[in-house]
Amino acid sequence: MKVPNVYMTTNRYNKILYTGVTSNIINRIKQHKDKHYNGFTSRYNCDKLVFYREFPSMIEAIAFEKKIKSGNRMKKEKLINEMNPDWKDLSKGWYE
């Protein structure tokens, strides 16, 4: 089942933030962890899921992703801290 999600990943030191949108968050985070694609997330080791939010439609998810990407780091950190104040990997246990 496809469910639109906006998500943010970071590296192990919580220094770099990546924001993305997907219809299959479990598969997409696994791709980040496996460094499936050469690009920003593999180059900066952004494979720790620290935020995600489901949306009823992909149009709404994309609009929210654009809103996050246009904001500054402080706004992104606020979203993460509201959901995940310890910045734990929210995907822990998904693949075991």
PDB file of N, CA, C and O in Angstrom, chain B, residues numbered from 101:
ATOM      1  N   MET B 101       0.833  -1.190   0.000  1.00  0.00           N
ATOM      2  CA  MET B 101       0.000   0.000   0.000  1.00  0.00           C
ATOM      3  C   MET B 101       0.879   1.256   0.000  1.00  0.00           C
ATOM      4  O   MET B 101       1.816   1.367   0.790  1.00  0.00           O
ATOM      5  N   LYS B 102       0.578   2.158  -0.857  1.00  0.00           N
ATOM      6  CA  LYS B 102       1.363   3.389  -0.967  1.00  0.00           C
ATOM      7  C   LYS B 102       0.753   4.466  -0.073  1.00  0.00           C
ATOM      8  O   LYS B 102      -0.443   4.753  -0.130  1.00  0.00           O
ATOM      9  N   VAL B 103       1.620   5.050   0.754  1.00  0.00           N
ATOM     10  CA  VAL B 103       1.209   6.128   1.654  1.00  0.00           C
ATOM     11  C   VAL B 103       2.199   7.273   1.504  1.00  0.00           C
ATOM     12  O   VAL B 103       3.384   7.094   1.788  1.00  0.00           O
ATOM     13  N   PRO B 104       1.750   8.439   1.067  1.00  0.00           N
ATOM     14  CA  PRO B 104       2.661   9.565   0.921  1.00  0.00           C
ATOM     15  C   PRO B 104       3.232  10.011   2.268  1.00  0.00           C
ATOM     16  O   PRO B 104       2.495  10.178   3.241  1.00  0.00           O
ATOM     17  N   ASN B 105       4.537  10.198   2.312  1.00  0.00           N
ATOM     18  CA  ASN B 105       5.233  10.653   3.506  1.00  0.00           C
ATOM     19  C   ASN B 105       6.266  11.693   3.139  1.00  0.00           C
ATOM     20  O   ASN B 105       6.896  11.619   2.084  1.00  0.00           O
ATOM     21  N   VAL B 106       6.433  12.663   4.017  1.00  0.00           N
ATOM     22  CA  VAL B 106       7.571  13.568   3.980  1.00  0.00           C
ATOM     23  C   VAL B 106       8.465  13.132   5.122  1.00  0.00           C
ATOM     24  O   VAL B 106       7.982  12.811   6.208  1.00  0.00           O
ATOM     25  N   TYR B 107       9.765  13.119   4.884  1.00  0.00           N
ATOM     26  CA  TYR B 107      10.686  12.625   5.907  1.00  0.00           C
ATOM     27  C   TYR B 107      11.958  13.445   5.918  1.00  0.00           C
ATOM     28  O   TYR B 107      12.294  14.119   4.945  1.00  0.00           O
ATOM     29  N   MET B 108      12.661  13.373   7.044  1.00  0.00           N
ATOM     30  CA  MET B 108      13.983  13.984   7.146  1.00  0.00           C
ATOM     31  C   MET B 108      14.953  12.953   7.696  1.00  0.00           C
ATOM     32  O   MET B 108      14.648  12.223   8.639  1.00  0.00           O
ATOM     33  N   THR B 109      16.116  12.913   7.089  1.00  0.00           N
ATOM     34  CA  THR B 109      17.199  12.057   7.561  1.00  0.00           C
ATOM     35  C   THR B 109      18.393  12.945   7.910  1.00  0.00           C
ATOM     36  O   THR B 109      18.497  14.093   7.478  1.00  0.00           O
ATOM     37  N   THR B 110      19.277  12.369   8.703  1.00  0.00           N
ATOM     38  CA  THR B 110      20.495  13.067   9.081  1.00  0.00           C
ATOM     39  C   THR B 110      21.625  12.049   9.153  1.00  0.00           C
ATOM     40  O   THR B 110      21.415  10.851   8.960  1.00  0.00           O
ATOM     41  N   ASN B 111      22.820  12.540   9.434  1.00  0.00           N
ATOM     42  CA  ASN B 111      23.954  11.632   9.623  1.00  0.00           C
ATOM     43  C   ASN B 111      24.090  11.299  11.108  1.00  0.00           C
ATOM     44  O   ASN B 111      23.307  11.786  11.924  1.00  0.00           O
ATOM     45  N   ARG B 112      25.057  10.489  11.459  1.00  0.00           N
ATOM     46  CA  ARG B 112      25.164  10.039  12.844  1.00  0.00           C
ATOM     47  C   ARG B 112      25.478  11.164  13.816  1.00  0.00           C
ATOM     48  O   ARG B 112      25.253  11.019  15.017  1.00  0.00           O
ATOM     49  N   TYR B 113      25.995  12.281  13.319  1.00  0.00           N
ATOM     50  CA  TYR B 113      26.319  13.425  14.183  1.00  0.00           C
ATOM     51  C   TYR B 113      25.228  14.500  14.174  1.00  0.00           C
ATOM     52  O   TYR B 113      25.376  15.541  14.814  1.00  0.00           O
ATOM     53  N   ASN B 114      24.141  14.250  13.455  1.00  0.00           N
ATOM     54  CA  ASN B 114      22.999  15.175  13.360  1.00  0.00           C
ATOM     55  C   ASN B 114      23.391  16.534  12.769  1.00  0.00           C
ATOM     56  O   ASN B 114      22.801  17.558  13.114  1.00  0.00           O
ATOM     57  N   LYS B 115      24.370  16.539  11.895  1.00  0.00           N
ATOM     58  CA  LYS B 115      24.867  17.798  11.327  1.00  0.00           C
ATOM     59  C   LYS B 115      24.219  18.148   9.993  1.00  0.00           C
ATOM     60  O   LYS B 115      23.991  19.324   9.709  1.00  0.00           O
ATOM     61  N   ILE B 116      23.926  17.162   9.188  1.00  0.00           N
ATOM     62  CA  ILE B 116      23.374  17.380   7.854  1.00  0.00           C
ATOM     63  C   ILE B 116      21.919  16.928   7.865  1.00  0.00           C
ATOM     64  O   ILE B 116      21.604  15.876   8.421  1.00  0.00           O
ATOM     65  N   LEU B 117      21.028  17.710   7.258  1.00  0.00           N
ATOM     66  CA  LEU B 117      19.623  17.319   7.152  1.00  0.00           C
ATOM     67  C   LEU B 117      19.240  17.176   5.686  1.00  0.00           C
ATOM     68  O   LEU B 117      19.605  17.993   4.840  1.00  0.00           O
ATOM     69  N   TYR B 118      18.492  16.111   5.413  1.00  0.00           N
ATOM     70  CA  TYR B 118      17.955  15.887   4.079  1.00  0.00           C
ATOM     71  C   TYR B 118      16.449  15.733   4.212  1.00  0.00           C
ATOM     72  O   TYR B 118      15.974  15.009   5.087  1.00  0.00           O
ATOM     73  N   THR B 119      15.703  16.399   3.364  1.00  0.00           N
ATOM     74  CA  THR B 119      14.246  16.302   3.350  1.00  0.00           C
ATOM     75  C   THR B 119      13.815  15.654   2.048  1.00  0.00           C
ATOM     76  O   THR B 119      14.279  16.025   0.971  1.00  0.00           O
ATOM     77  N   GLY B 120      12.914  14.674   2.159  1.00  0.00           N
ATOM     78  CA  GLY B 120      12.435  13.991   0.969  1.00  0.00           C
ATOM     79  C   GLY B 120      10.967  13.647   1.071  1.00  0.00           C
ATOM     80  O   GLY B 120      10.345  13.823   2.119  1.00  0.00           O
ATOM     81  N   VAL B 121      10.418  13.156  -0.023  1.00  0.00           N
ATOM     82  CA  VAL B 121       9.034  12.712  -0.093  1.00  0.00           C
ATOM     83  C   VAL B 121       9.021  11.350  -0.769  1.00  0.00           C
ATOM     84  O   VAL B 121       9.805  11.101  -1.685  1.00  0.00           O
ATOM     85  N   THR B 122       8.139  10.474  -0.323  1.00  0.00           N
ATOM     86  CA  THR B 122       8.067   9.117  -0.877  1.00  0.00           C
ATOM     87  C   THR B 122       6.668   8.554  -0.682  1.00  0.00           C
ATOM     88  O   THR B 122       5.905   9.027   0.161  1.00  0.00           O
ATOM     89  N   SER B 123       6.346   7.548  -1.463  1.00  0.00           N
ATOM     90  CA  SER B 123       5.083   6.835  -1.260  1.00  0.00           C
ATOM     91  C   SER B 123       5.319   5.499  -0.555  1.00  0.00           C
ATOM     92  O   SER B 123       4.368   4.780  -0.248  1.00  0.00           O
ATOM     93  N   ASN B 124       6.589   5.167  -0.299  1.00  0.00           N
ATOM     94  CA  ASN B 124       6.917   3.924   0.404  1.00  0.00           C
ATOM     95  C   ASN B 124       8.106   4.197   1.319  1.00  0.00           C
ATOM     96  O   ASN B 124       9.256   3.977   0.938  1.00  0.00           O
ATOM     97  N   ILE B 125       7.823   4.674   2.518  1.00  0.00           N
ATOM     98  CA  ILE B 125       8.893   5.133   3.393  1.00  0.00           C
ATOM     99  C   ILE B 125       9.826   4.007   3.827  1.00  0.00           C
ATOM    100  O   ILE B 125      11.032   4.224   3.948  1.00  0.00           O
ATOM    101  N   ILE B 126       9.302   2.831   4.058  1.00  0.00           N
ATOM    102  CA  ILE B 126      10.154   1.719   4.506  1.00  0.00           C
ATOM    103  C   ILE B 126      11.192   1.391   3.430  1.00  0.00           C
ATOM    104  O   ILE B 126      12.377   1.247   3.729  1.00  0.00           O
ATOM    105  N   ASN B 127      10.747   1.276   2.200  1.00  0.00           N
ATOM    106  CA  ASN B 127      11.663   0.995   1.092  1.00  0.00           C
ATOM    107  C   ASN B 127      12.650   2.145   0.881  1.00  0.00           C
ATOM    108  O   ASN B 127      13.838   1.919   0.653  1.00  0.00           O
ATOM    109  N   ARG B 128      12.145   3.379   0.959  1.00  0.00           N
ATOM    110  CA  ARG B 128      13.010   4.523   0.681  1.00  0.00           C
ATOM    111  C   ARG B 128      14.114   4.672   1.724  1.00  0.00           C
ATOM    112  O   ARG B 128      15.255   4.970   1.371  1.00  0.00           O
ATOM    113  N   ILE B 129      13.793   4.468   2.999  1.00  0.00           N
ATOM    114  CA  ILE B 129      14.815   4.579   4.039  1.00  0.00           C
ATOM    115  C   ILE B 129      15.835   3.451   3.890  1.00  0.00           C
ATOM    116  O   ILE B 129      17.025   3.657   4.130  1.00  0.00           O
ATOM    117  N   LYS B 130      15.380   2.271   3.498  1.00  0.00           N
ATOM    118  CA  LYS B 130      16.323   1.180   3.246  1.00  0.00           C
ATOM    119  C   LYS B 130      17.276   1.558   2.112  1.00  0.00           C
ATOM    120  O   LYS B 130      18.467   1.252   2.176  1.00  0.00           O
ATOM    121  N   GLN B 131      16.763   2.216   1.083  1.00  0.00           N
ATOM    122  CA  GLN B 131      17.626   2.673  -0.002  1.00  0.00           C
ATOM    123  C   GLN B 131      18.678   3.655   0.512  1.00  0.00           C
ATOM    124  O   GLN B 131      19.835   3.605   0.093  1.00  0.00           O
ATOM    125  N   HIS B 132      18.280   4.542   1.413  1.00  0.00           N
ATOM    126  CA  HIS B 132      19.258   5.472   2.008  1.00  0.00           C
ATOM    127  C   HIS B 132      20.310   4.700   2.799  1.00  0.00           C
ATOM    128  O   HIS B 132      21.504   4.972   2.675  1.00  0.00           O
ATOM    129  N   LYS B 133      19.873   3.746   3.606  1.00  0.00           N
ATOM    130  CA  LYS B 133      20.808   2.976   4.436  1.00  0.00           C
ATOM    131  C   LYS B 133      21.765   2.155   3.578  1.00  0.00           C
ATOM    132  O   LYS B 133      22.938   2.004   3.920  1.00  0.00           O
ATOM    133  N   ASP B 134      21.261   1.627   2.465  1.00  0.00           N
ATOM    134  CA  ASP B 134      22.086   0.817   1.558  1.00  0.00           C
ATOM    135  C   ASP B 134      22.890   1.662   0.574  1.00  0.00           C
ATOM    136  O   ASP B 134      23.661   1.126  -0.222  1.00  0.00           O
ATOM    137  N   LYS B 135      22.713   2.981   0.628  1.00  0.00           N
ATOM    138  CA  LYS B 135      23.377   3.897  -0.310  1.00  0.00           C
ATOM    139  C   LYS B 135      23.109   3.472  -1.756  1.00  0.00           C
ATOM    140  O   LYS B 135      24.009   3.409  -2.594  1.00  0.00           O
ATOM    141  N   HIS B 136      21.840   3.186  -2.004  1.00  0.00           N
ATOM    142  CA  HIS B 136      21.387   2.680  -3.294  1.00  0.00           C
ATOM    143  C   HIS B 136      21.666   3.668  -4.435  1.00  0.00           C
ATOM    144  O   HIS B 136      21.994   3.260  -5.549  1.00  0.00           O
ATOM    145  N   TYR B 137      21.536   4.951  -4.151  1.00  0.00           N
ATOM    146  CA  TYR B 137      21.771   5.973  -5.170  1.00  0.00           C
ATOM    147  C   TYR B 137      22.973   6.820  -4.784  1.00  0.00           C
ATOM    148  O   TYR B 137      23.137   7.183  -3.619  1.00  0.00           O
ATOM    149  N   ASN B 138      23.807   7.131  -5.758  1.00  0.00           N
ATOM    150  CA  ASN B 138      24.897   8.073  -5.521  1.00  0.00           C
ATOM    151  C   ASN B 138      24.295   9.467  -5.526  1.00  0.00           C
ATOM    152  O   ASN B 138      23.626   9.858  -6.483  1.00  0.00           O
ATOM    153  N   GLY B 139      24.529  10.204  -4.474  1.00  0.00           N
ATOM    154  CA  GLY B 139      23.967  11.547  -4.402  1.00  0.00           C
ATOM    155  C   GLY B 139      24.191  12.134  -3.024  1.00  0.00           C
ATOM    156  O   GLY B 139      25.063  11.694  -2.273  1.00  0.00           O
ATOM    157  N   PHE B 140      23.393  13.127  -2.710  1.00  0.00           N
ATOM    158  CA  PHE B 140      23.564  13.874  -1.466  1.00  0.00           C
ATOM    159  C   PHE B 140      23.542  12.977  -0.237  1.00  0.00           C
ATOM    160  O   PHE B 140      24.442  13.052   0.600  1.00  0.00           O
ATOM    161  N   THR B 141      22.522  12.126  -0.117  1.00  0.00           N
ATOM    162  CA  THR B 141      22.378  11.327   1.118  1.00  0.00           C
ATOM    163  C   THR B 141      23.479  10.294   1.261  1.00  0.00           C
ATOM    164  O   THR B 141      23.927  10.032   2.378  1.00  0.00           O
ATOM    165  N   SER B 142      23.926   9.704   0.173  1.00  0.00           N
ATOM    166  CA  SER B 142      25.026   8.732   0.289  1.00  0.00           C
ATOM    167  C   SER B 142      26.348   9.445   0.543  1.00  0.00           C
ATOM    168  O   SER B 142      27.184   8.952   1.300  1.00  0.00           O
ATOM    169  N   ARG B 143      26.538  10.593  -0.079  1.00  0.00           N
ATOM    170  CA  ARG B 143      27.779  11.349   0.101  1.00  0.00           C
ATOM    171  C   ARG B 143      27.938  11.839   1.548  1.00  0.00           C
ATOM    172  O   ARG B 143      29.043  11.842   2.090  1.00  0.00           O
ATOM    173  N   TYR B 144      26.822  12.253   2.167  1.00  0.00           N
ATOM    174  CA  TYR B 144      26.877  12.796   3.527  1.00  0.00           C
ATOM    175  C   TYR B 144      26.348  11.830   4.589  1.00  0.00           C
ATOM    176  O   TYR B 144      26.123  12.223   5.733  1.00  0.00           O
ATOM    177  N   ASN B 145      26.152  10.568   4.207  1.00  0.00           N
ATOM    178  CA  ASN B 145      25.708   9.514   5.133  1.00  0.00           C
ATOM    179  C   ASN B 145      24.423   9.864   5.875  1.00  0.00           C
ATOM    180  O   ASN B 145      24.307   9.620   7.076  1.00  0.00           O
ATOM    181  N   CYS B 146      23.474  10.429   5.166  1.00  0.00           N
ATOM    182  CA  CYS B 146      22.171  10.771   5.752  1.00  0.00           C
ATOM    183  C   CYS B 146      21.258   9.556   5.678  1.00  0.00           C
ATOM    184  O   CYS B 146      20.458   9.420   4.752  1.00  0.00           O
ATOM    185  N   ASP B 147      21.388   8.678   6.665  1.00  0.00           N
ATOM    186  CA  ASP B 147      20.591   7.457   6.648  1.00  0.00           C
ATOM    187  C   ASP B 147      19.854   7.220   7.962  1.00  0.00           C
ATOM    188  O   ASP B 147      19.315   6.135   8.183  1.00  0.00           O
ATOM    189  N   LYS B 148      19.827   8.213   8.824  1.00  0.00           N
ATOM    190  CA  LYS B 148      19.123   8.101  10.108  1.00  0.00           C
ATOM    191  C   LYS B 148      17.808   8.881  10.003  1.00  0.00           C
ATOM    192  O   LYS B 148      17.813  10.106   9.885  1.00  0.00           O
ATOM    193  N   LEU B 149      16.688   8.160  10.048  1.00  0.00           N
ATOM    194  CA  LEU B 149      15.370   8.774   9.941  1.00  0.00           C
ATOM    195  C   LEU B 149      15.020   9.455  11.264  1.00  0.00           C
ATOM    196  O   LEU B 149      14.899   8.789  12.292  1.00  0.00           O
ATOM    197  N   VAL B 150      14.858  10.781  11.240  1.00  0.00           N
ATOM    198  CA  VAL B 150      14.561  11.509  12.473  1.00  0.00           C
ATOM    199  C   VAL B 150      13.185  12.168  12.455  1.00  0.00           C
ATOM    200  O   VAL B 150      12.731  12.669  13.483  1.00  0.00           O
ATOM    201  N   PHE B 151      12.514  12.174  11.304  1.00  0.00           N
ATOM    202  CA  PHE B 151      11.189  12.778  11.201  1.00  0.00           C
ATOM    203  C   PHE B 151      10.464  12.177  10.010  1.00  0.00           C
ATOM    204  O   PHE B 151      11.063  11.926   8.964  1.00  0.00           O
ATOM    205  N   TYR B 152       9.166  11.951  10.182  1.00  0.00           N
ATOM    206  CA  TYR B 152       8.308  11.643   9.034  1.00  0.00           C
ATOM    207  C   TYR B 152       6.876  11.981   9.368  1.00  0.00           C
ATOM    208  O   TYR B 152       6.471  11.967  10.530  1.00  0.00           O
ATOM    209  N   ARG B 153       6.116  12.286   8.335  1.00  0.00           N
ATOM    210  CA  ARG B 153       4.696  12.605   8.505  1.00  0.00           C
ATOM    211  C   ARG B 153       3.943  12.078   7.300  1.00  0.00           C
ATOM    212  O   ARG B 153       4.336  12.304   6.155  1.00  0.00           O
ATOM    213  N   GLU B 154       2.841  11.365   7.575  1.00  0.00           N
ATOM    214  CA  GLU B 154       1.985  10.834   6.514  1.00  0.00           C
ATOM    215  C   GLU B 154       1.014  11.899   6.031  1.00  0.00           C
ATOM    216  O   GLU B 154       0.627  12.794   6.783  1.00  0.00           O
ATOM    217  N   PHE B 155       0.624  11.790   4.756  1.00  0.00           N
ATOM    218  CA  PHE B 155      -0.327  12.712   4.158  1.00  0.00           C
ATOM    219  C   PHE B 155      -1.375  11.926   3.377  1.00  0.00           C
ATOM    220  O   PHE B 155      -1.095  10.831   2.889  1.00  0.00           O
ATOM    221  N   PRO B 156      -2.581  12.482   3.257  1.00  0.00           N
ATOM    222  CA  PRO B 156      -3.631  11.778   2.515  1.00  0.00           C
ATOM    223  C   PRO B 156      -3.389  11.716   1.013  1.00  0.00           C
ATOM    224  O   PRO B 156      -3.917  10.837   0.331  1.00  0.00           O
ATOM    225  N   SER B 157      -2.586  12.654   0.493  1.00  0.00           N
ATOM    226  CA  SER B 157      -2.309  12.639  -0.945  1.00  0.00           C
ATOM    227  C   SER B 157      -0.865  13.057  -1.202  1.00  0.00           C
ATOM    228  O   SER B 157      -0.241  13.726  -0.379  1.00  0.00           O
ATOM    229  N   MET B 158      -0.354  12.656  -2.347  1.00  0.00           N
ATOM    230  CA  MET B 158       1.008  13.019  -2.718  1.00  0.00           C
ATOM    231  C   MET B 158       1.105  14.518  -2.983  1.00  0.00           C
ATOM    232  O   MET B 158       2.147  15.121  -2.730  1.00  0.00           O
ATOM    233  N   ILE B 159       0.052  15.118  -3.481  1.00  0.00           N
ATOM    234  CA  ILE B 159       0.055  16.568  -3.724  1.00  0.00           C
ATOM    235  C   ILE B 159       0.288  17.319  -2.419  1.00  0.00           C
ATOM    236  O   ILE B 159       1.068  18.271  -2.382  1.00  0.00           O
ATOM    237  N   GLU B 160      -0.384  16.898  -1.346  1.00  0.00           N
ATOM    238  CA  GLU B 160      -0.199  17.541  -0.040  1.00  0.00           C
ATOM    239  C   GLU B 160       1.207  17.281   0.505  1.00  0.00           C
ATOM    240  O   GLU B 160       1.826  18.168   1.094  1.00  0.00           O
ATOM    241  N   ALA B 161       1.699  16.076   0.307  1.00  0.00           N
ATOM    242  CA  ALA B 161       3.043  15.740   0.778  1.00  0.00           C
ATOM    243  C   ALA B 161       4.096  16.595   0.068  1.00  0.00           C
ATOM    244  O   ALA B 161       5.004  17.123   0.710  1.00  0.00           O
ATOM    245  N   ILE B 162       3.977  16.726  -1.220  1.00  0.00           N
ATOM    246  CA  ILE B 162       4.941  17.527  -1.989  1.00  0.00           C
ATOM    247  C   ILE B 162       4.890  18.991  -1.553  1.00  0.00           C
ATOM    248  O   ILE B 162       5.927  19.645  -1.444  1.00  0.00           O
ATOM    249  N   ALA B 163       3.689  19.501  -1.307  1.00  0.00           N
ATOM    250  CA  ALA B 163       3.561  20.893  -0.851  1.00  0.00           C
ATOM    251  C   ALA B 163       4.254  21.082   0.497  1.00  0.00           C
ATOM    252  O   ALA B 163       4.926  22.091   0.713  1.00  0.00           O
ATOM    253  N   PHE B 164       4.095  20.115   1.404  1.00  0.00           N
ATOM    254  CA  PHE B 164       4.746  20.210   2.718  1.00  0.00           C
ATOM    255  C   PHE B 164       6.262  20.076   2.590  1.00  0.00           C
ATOM    256  O   PHE B 164       7.009  20.777   3.272  1.00  0.00           O
ATOM    257  N   GLU B 165       6.715  19.178   1.718  1.00  0.00           N
ATOM    258  CA  GLU B 165       8.156  19.036   1.482  1.00  0.00           C
ATOM    259  C   GLU B 165       8.749  20.362   0.991  1.00  0.00           C
ATOM    260  O   GLU B 165       9.814  20.770   1.454  1.00  0.00           O
ATOM    261  N   LYS B 166       8.083  21.023   0.076  1.00  0.00           N
ATOM    262  CA  LYS B 166       8.566  22.308  -0.438  1.00  0.00           C
ATOM    263  C   LYS B 166       8.606  23.350   0.673  1.00  0.00           C
ATOM    264  O   LYS B 166       9.530  24.161   0.737  1.00  0.00           O
ATOM    265  N   LYS B 167       7.608  23.327   1.540  1.00  0.00           N
ATOM    266  CA  LYS B 167       7.566  24.270   2.664  1.00  0.00           C
ATOM    267  C   LYS B 167       8.762  24.036   3.598  1.00  0.00           C
ATOM    268  O   LYS B 167       9.410  24.987   4.036  1.00  0.00           O
ATOM    269  N   ILE B 168       9.045  22.767   3.896  1.00  0.00           N
ATOM    270  CA  ILE B 168      10.194  22.451   4.754  1.00  0.00           C
ATOM    271  C   ILE B 168      11.490  22.893   4.085  1.00  0.00           C
ATOM    272  O   ILE B 168      12.332  23.533   4.714  1.00  0.00           O
ATOM    273  N   LYS B 169      11.645  22.556   2.829  1.00  0.00           N
ATOM    274  CA  LYS B 169      12.889  22.870   2.123  1.00  0.00           C
ATOM    275  C   LYS B 169      13.120  24.371   2.005  1.00  0.00           C
ATOM    276  O   LYS B 169      14.265  24.816   1.924  1.00  0.00           O
ATOM    277  N   SER B 170      12.052  25.151   1.993  1.00  0.00           N
ATOM    278  CA  SER B 170      12.215  26.605   1.893  1.00  0.00           C
ATOM    279  C   SER B 170      12.522  27.236   3.249  1.00  0.00           C
ATOM    280  O   SER B 170      12.898  28.406   3.316  1.00  0.00           O
ATOM    281  N   GLY B 171      12.365  26.474   4.324  1.00  0.00           N
ATOM    282  CA  GLY B 171      12.625  26.994   5.662  1.00  0.00           C
ATOM    283  C   GLY B 171      14.081  26.852   6.061  1.00  0.00           C
ATOM    284  O   GLY B 171      14.869  26.196   5.380  1.00  0.00           O
ATOM    285  N   ASN B 172      14.418  27.472   7.164  1.00  0.00           N
ATOM    286  CA  ASN B 172      15.793  27.388   7.653  1.00  0.00           C
ATOM    287  C   ASN B 172      15.974  26.170   8.561  1.00  0.00           C
ATOM    288  O   ASN B 172      15.009  25.468   8.865  1.00  0.00           O
ATOM    289  N   ARG B 173      17.173  25.930   8.978  1.00  0.00           N
ATOM    290  CA  ARG B 173      17.480  24.767   9.810  1.00  0.00           C
ATOM    291  C   ARG B 173      16.724  24.801  11.131  1.00  0.00           C
ATOM    292  O   ARG B 173      16.285  23.759  11.617  1.00  0.00           O
ATOM    293  N   MET B 174      16.566  25.968  11.712  1.00  0.00           N
ATOM    294  CA  MET B 174      15.874  26.078  12.987  1.00  0.00           C
ATOM    295  C   MET B 174      14.430  25.563  12.877  1.00  0.00           C
ATOM    296  O   MET B 174      13.944  24.891  13.787  1.00  0.00           O
ATOM    297  N   LYS B 175      13.755  25.869  11.787  1.00  0.00           N
ATOM    298  CA  LYS B 175      12.387  25.387  11.583  1.00  0.00           C
ATOM    299  C   LYS B 175      12.365  23.864  11.415  1.00  0.00           C
ATOM    300  O   LYS B 175      11.458  23.190  11.905  1.00  0.00           O
ATOM    301  N   LYS B 176      13.367  23.335  10.721  1.00  0.00           N
ATOM    302  CA  LYS B 176      13.454  21.878  10.541  1.00  0.00           C
ATOM    303  C   LYS B 176      13.707  21.197  11.882  1.00  0.00           C
ATOM    304  O   LYS B 176      13.094  20.176  12.194  1.00  0.00           O
ATOM    305  N   GLU B 177      14.612  21.766  12.670  1.00  0.00           N
ATOM    306  CA  GLU B 177      14.904  21.194  13.987  1.00  0.00           C
ATOM    307  C   GLU B 177      13.671  21.224  14.888  1.00  0.00           C
ATOM    308  O   GLU B 177      13.457  20.301  15.674  1.00  0.00           O
ATOM    309  N   LYS B 178      12.865  22.272  14.780  1.00  0.00           N
ATOM    310  CA  LYS B 178      11.637  22.365  15.581  1.00  0.00           C
ATOM    311  C   LYS B 178      10.688  21.202  15.245  1.00  0.00           C
ATOM    312  O   LYS B 178      10.125  20.577  16.144  1.00  0.00           O
ATOM    313  N   LEU B 179      10.518  20.921  13.965  1.00  0.00           N
ATOM    314  CA  LEU B 179       9.672  19.793  13.549  1.00  0.00           C
ATOM    315  C   LEU B 179      10.214  18.475  14.103  1.00  0.00           C
ATOM    316  O   LEU B 179       9.461  17.651  14.622  1.00  0.00           O
ATOM    317  N   ILE B 180      11.514  18.291  13.985  1.00  0.00           N
ATOM    318  CA  ILE B 180      12.134  17.054  14.486  1.00  0.00           C
ATOM    319  C   ILE B 180      11.959  16.952  15.991  1.00  0.00           C
ATOM    320  O   ILE B 180      11.563  15.902  16.495  1.00  0.00           O
ATOM    321  N   ASN B 181      12.249  18.029  16.718  1.00  0.00           N
ATOM    322  CA  ASN B 181      12.172  18.006  18.179  1.00  0.00           C
ATOM    323  C   ASN B 181      10.762  17.750  18.695  1.00  0.00           C
ATOM    324  O   ASN B 181      10.593  17.152  19.758  1.00  0.00           O
ATOM    325  N   GLU B 182       9.749  18.196  17.956  1.00  0.00           N
ATOM    326  CA  GLU B 182       8.358  17.937  18.359  1.00  0.00           C
ATOM    327  C   GLU B 182       8.027  16.454  18.267  1.00  0.00           C
ATOM    328  O   GLU B 182       7.285  15.930  19.097  1.00  0.00           O
ATOM    329  N   MET B 183       8.568  15.783  17.272  1.00  0.00           N
ATOM    330  CA  MET B 183       8.262  14.364  17.063  1.00  0.00           C
ATOM    331  C   MET B 183       9.276  13.456  17.742  1.00  0.00           C
ATOM    332  O   MET B 183       8.929  12.381  18.231  1.00  0.00           O
ATOM    333  N   ASN B 184      10.521  13.888  17.769  1.00  0.00           N
ATOM    334  CA  ASN B 184      11.623  13.000  18.129  1.00  0.00           C
ATOM    335  C   ASN B 184      12.714  13.805  18.856  1.00  0.00           C
ATOM    336  O   ASN B 184      13.786  14.038  18.298  1.00  0.00           O
ATOM    337  N   PRO B 185      12.441  14.230  20.104  1.00  0.00           N
ATOM    338  CA  PRO B 185      13.380  15.124  20.793  1.00  0.00           C
ATOM    339  C   PRO B 185      14.776  14.553  21.009  1.00  0.00           C
ATOM    340  O   PRO B 185      15.730  15.315  21.167  1.00  0.00           O
ATOM    341  N   ASP B 186      14.915  13.253  21.018  1.00  0.00           N
ATOM    342  CA  ASP B 186      16.233  12.634  21.203  1.00  0.00           C
ATOM    343  C   ASP B 186      16.936  12.336  19.882  1.00  0.00           C
ATOM    344  O   ASP B 186      18.053  11.818  19.875  1.00  0.00           O
ATOM    345  N   TRP B 187      16.296  12.657  18.781  1.00  0.00           N
ATOM    346  CA  TRP B 187      16.847  12.432  17.442  1.00  0.00           C
ATOM    347  C   TRP B 187      17.262  10.968  17.257  1.00  0.00           C
ATOM    348  O   TRP B 187      18.313  10.684  16.681  1.00  0.00           O
ATOM    349  N   LYS B 188      16.441  10.056  17.741  1.00  0.00           N
ATOM    350  CA  LYS B 188      16.700   8.623  17.544  1.00  0.00           C
ATOM    351  C   LYS B 188      16.332   8.241  16.113  1.00  0.00           C
ATOM    352  O   LYS B 188      15.553   8.927  15.450  1.00  0.00           O
ATOM    353  N   ASP B 189      16.902   7.146  15.657  1.00  0.00           N
ATOM    354  CA  ASP B 189      16.578   6.615  14.335  1.00  0.00           C
ATOM    355  C   ASP B 189      15.197   5.963  14.414  1.00  0.00           C
ATOM    356  O   ASP B 189      15.045   4.890  14.998  1.00  0.00           O
ATOM    357  N   LEU B 190      14.205   6.607  13.831  1.00  0.00           N
ATOM    358  CA  LEU B 190      12.823   6.123  13.900  1.00  0.00           C
ATOM    359  C   LEU B 190      12.603   4.857  13.073  1.00  0.00           C
ATOM    360  O   LEU B 190      11.564   4.208  13.195  1.00  0.00           O
ATOM    361  N   SER B 191      13.564   4.512  12.245  1.00  0.00           N
ATOM    362  CA  SER B 191      13.430   3.284  11.443  1.00  0.00           C
ATOM    363  C   SER B 191      14.084   2.086  12.125  1.00  0.00           C
ATOM    364  O   SER B 191      14.091   0.988  11.568  1.00  0.00           O
ATOM    365  N   LYS B 192      14.621   2.279  13.295  1.00  0.00           N
ATOM    366  CA  LYS B 192      15.268   1.169  14.001  1.00  0.00           C
ATOM    367  C   LYS B 192      14.263   0.040  14.208  1.00  0.00           C
ATOM    368  O   LYS B 192      13.167   0.260  14.724  1.00  0.00           O
ATOM    369  N   GLY B 193      14.643  -1.165  13.803  1.00  0.00           N
ATOM    370  CA  GLY B 193      13.764  -2.323  13.917  1.00  0.00           C
ATOM    371  C   GLY B 193      12.916  -2.606  12.697  1.00  0.00           C
ATOM    372  O   GLY B 193      12.242  -3.635  12.642  1.00  0.00           O
ATOM    373  N   TRP B 194      12.933  -1.716  11.716  1.00  0.00           N
ATOM    374  CA  TRP B 194      12.127  -1.948  10.515  1.00  0.00           C
ATOM    375  C   TRP B 194      12.663  -3.075   9.651  1.00  0.00           C
ATOM    376  O   TRP B 194      11.905  -3.680   8.893  1.00  0.00           O
ATOM    377  N   TYR B 195      13.943  -3.367   9.745  1.00  0.00           N
ATOM    378  CA  TYR B 195      14.569  -4.293   8.790  1.00  0.00           C
ATOM    379  C   TYR B 195      15.106  -5.557   9.434  1.00  0.00           C
ATOM    380  O   TYR B 195      15.800  -6.331   8.775  1.00  0.00           O
ATOM    381  N   GLU B 196      14.805  -5.785  10.695  1.00  0.00           N
ATOM    382  CA  GLU B 196      15.370  -6.950  11.376  1.00  0.00           C
ATOM    383  C   GLU B 196      14.398  -8.091  11.426  1.00  0.00           C
ATOM    384  O   GLU B 196      14.717  -9.150  11.966  1.00  0.00           O
TER     385      GLU B 196
END
